[in-house]
Amino acid sequence: MTTSTNDEDLILAYYLQNPMEFHMVSDRLHEGVFLTEPWKRVWPVMLKAWQGSKCFPTPSELPSLIK
């Protein structure tokens, strides 16, 4: 099953706005779960940030990750 970019955008937007909800599914959203750019590249960085401090990059920090 492939995930459309729009679906991935919605998933990530939800967790960026509700980071504590991510805690319940964090074991399922591993490094390779997102298949489209830029999330395929950015998600592992965001996941490591979460694992290190239980927070995601702020919306203002995201553009630097996407580059």
Buried (B, 14 or more C-beta within 10 A) or exposed (E): EEEEEEEBEEBBEEBBEEEEEBEEEBEEBEEEBBBBEBBBEBBBBBBEBBEEEEEBBEEEEBEEBEE
